[in-house]
Amino acid sequence: MFAICKNANIASIAEGIETQEELSVVIKLGVDYGQGFFIGIPKREFDPIDKNKANLIATMRSKTISKAAAICE
């Protein structure tokens, strides 16, 4: 699969790299990107949005859409 990606000029990604041996194989295969516990543990980008924040975001989006529509008229 990785050879097909290389020949087609498509970036390849290996997931689930958990040991140094797996990383070595991935590198030897010429994979472009890798992900897994050996490279770094998962981290939360942000905390889940509560309902109040979700409602605020929805309101802000609708106001922005309304303003954009008025400008286009």
C-alpha positions in Angstrom: 0.0 0.0 0.0 2.8 2.4 0.9 4.5 1.7 -2.5 1.3 2.5 -4.3 1.0 5.8 -2.4 4.6 6.7 -3.3 4.1 5.9 -7.0 0.9 7.9 -7.0 2.5 10.9 -5.2 0.1 10.5 -2.3 1.2 11.0 1.3 0.9 7.9 3.5 0.1 7.6 7.3 0.9 4.7 9.6 -1.3 4.5 12.7 -0.8 2.6 15.9 3.0 2.8 16.2 3.6 1.6 19.7 7.2 0.3 19.7 10.6 1.4 18.4 10.6 -1.7 16.2 7.3 -0.7 14.6 8.7 2.8 14.0 11.8 1.3 12.4 9.6 -0.7 10.0 7.5 2.3 9.1 10.6 4.4 8.4 12.1 1.6 6.2 8.8 1.4 4.3 9.1 5.1 3.5 5.8 6.2 5.2 5.4 10.0 5.3 3.6 10.4 8.6 3.1 8.3 11.7 0.9 8.3 14.8 0.9 6.2 17.9 1.7 5.9 21.6 5.5 5.5 20.9 5.5 8.9 19.1 3.2 10.6 21.7 0.3 10.0 24.0 -3.1 11.3 23.0 -3.9 14.8 24.4 -7.1 16.7 24.5 -7.1 19.7 22.3 -9.8 21.4 24.3 -12.5 20.5 26.9 -15.9 19.5 25.6 -18.3 22.3 25.0 -21.1 22.6 27.5 -24.7 23.4 26.3 -24.4 27.1 27.2 -21.3 27.5 25.1 -22.8 25.5 22.3 -25.9 27.8 22.3 -23.7 30.9 22.3 -21.7 29.6 19.3 -24.9 28.8 17.4 -26.3 32.3 18.2 -23.1 34.0 17.1 -23.1 31.9 13.9 -26.7 32.8 13.0 -26.0 36.5 13.6 -22.9 36.4 11.4 -24.9 34.6 8.6 -27.7 37.2 8.9 -25.2 40.1 8.6 -23.5 38.5 5.6 -26.9 38.0 3.9 -27.8 41.6 4.5 -24.6 42.8 2.9 -25.1 40.6 -0.2 -28.7 41.9 -0.8 
